[in-house]
């Protein structure tokens, strides 16, 4: 497993450097590494590393988001102003409202009971339209 991790790390850095010289984002090289070394193309990774791949993906996502967040410049955000805030907060707010309003219908449909759904959504016929 350790050799597989080292191989992924070294090949990933090499392909990232190659992509940087080609004026492409480094992440493209790292993604290509995962595709090439994974079970779909060369299948050179140990089976144990594939069993923990979900945890590794979560860790990689945390690292990518941290790097992106730390690279933000507050001065640039102040220049952009209101559109930046609206584009970041408005979609999330709409999703939260949608989940809160529609979750009871989806849960009731999953259980097969429309009685609970009809209490949340008025009228009941519109609830069936939304939930089916």
C-alpha positions in Angstrom: 0.0 0.0 0.0 2.8 2.4 0.8 4.4 1.8 -2.6 1.1 2.5 -4.3 0.8 5.8 -2.4 4.4 6.8 -3.3 3.8 5.9 -6.9 0.6 8.0 -7.0 2.4 10.9 -5.3 5.5 10.8 -7.6 3.6 10.3 -10.9 1.1 13.0 -9.8 3.8 15.5 -9.2 5.5 14.7 -12.4 2.4 15.0 -14.5 1.4 18.2 -12.6 4.8 19.7 -13.5 4.4 18.6 -17.1 0.9 20.2 -17.3 2.3 23.4 -15.7 5.0 23.6 -18.5 2.2 23.2 -21.0 0.4 26.1 -19.4 -2.4 23.8 -18.1 -3.7 23.7 -14.5 -1.6 21.3 -12.4 -4.8 19.5 -11.2 -5.2 18.1 -14.7 -1.9 16.2 -14.3 -3.0 14.9 -11.0 -6.4 13.8 -12.3 -4.7 12.1 -15.2 -2.5 10.2 -12.7 -5.5 8.8 -11.0 -7.1 7.7 -14.2 -3.9 6.2 -15.6 -2.8 4.3 -12.5 -6.3 3.3 -11.4 -8.1 0.0 -12.1 -9.6 1.2 -15.4 -6.3 1.7 -17.4 -3.1 0.3 -16.0 -4.3 -1.2 -12.7 -1.0 -0.8 -10.9 -2.5 0.2 -7.5 -2.7 -2.2 -4.6 -6.2 -3.4 -3.8 -5.9 -2.1 -0.2 -5.5 1.5 -1.5 -8.7 1.2 -3.5 -10.6 0.2 -0.3 -9.6 3.4 1.4 -10.1 5.5 -1.8 -13.2 7.2 -0.4 -11.3 8.5 2.6 -8.5 9.7 0.3 -10.9 11.5 -1.9 -12.4 13.3 1.1 -9.0 14.3 2.2 -8.1 15.6 -1.3 -11.3 17.6 -1.4 -10.4 19.2 1.9 -7.0 20.1 0.7 -8.2 21.5 -2.6 -10.9 23.6 -0.8 -8.4 24.9 1.8 -6.0 25.9 -1.0 -8.7 27.7 -2.9 -10.0 29.5 0.2 -6.6 30.6 1.3 -5.8 31.9 -2.1 -8.7 34.3 -2.1 -7.8 38.0 -1.9 -10.2 40.1 0.2 -9.4 43.2 -1.9 -10.5 41.4 -5.0 -13.7 40.3 -3.3 -14.4 43.9 -2.2 -13.9 45.1 -5.8 -16.5 42.6 -7.1 -18.8 43.4 -4.2 -22.5 42.5 -4.3 -22.6 40.1 -7.3 -20.0 37.9 -5.6 -22.0 37.7 -2.4 -25.3 37.0 -4.3 -23.7 34.3 -6.5 -22.3 32.5 -3.4 -25.2 33.0 -0.9 -28.3 33.0 -3.0 -28.0 29.5 -4.5 -27.2 28.0 -1.1 -30.2 29.8 0.5 -32.5 28.5 -2.3 -31.3 25.0 -1.8 -31.8 25.1 1.9 -35.3 26.5 1.5 -36.1 23.8 -1.1 -34.9 21.0 1.2 -36.9 22.3 4.1 -40.1 22.6 2.1 -39.8 19.4 0.0 -38.2 17.0 2.4 -41.4 16.1 4.2 -43.0 15.1 0.9 -40.1 13.0 -0.2 -39.9 11.3 3.1 -43.6 10.5 3.1 -43.4 9.2 -0.5 -40.5 6.9 0.5 -42.5 5.5 3.4 -45.5 5.1 1.1 -47.7 7.2 3.3 -49.5 10.3 1.8 -51.1 11.2 5.1 -48.0 12.9 6.5 -47.4 14.6 3.2 -50.9 16.0 3.0 -50.4 17.7 6.3 -47.3 19.6 5.1 -48.4 20.4 1.5 -51.8 22.0 0.8 -53.8 21.0 -1.1 -53.1 17.2 -1.2 -53.4 17.0 -4.9 -50.6 19.4 -5.4 -48.5 17.4 -3.0 -48.9 14.3 -5.1 -47.8 16.4 -8.1 -44.7 17.6 -6.3 -43.9 14.2 -4.8 -44.5 11.9 -7.6 
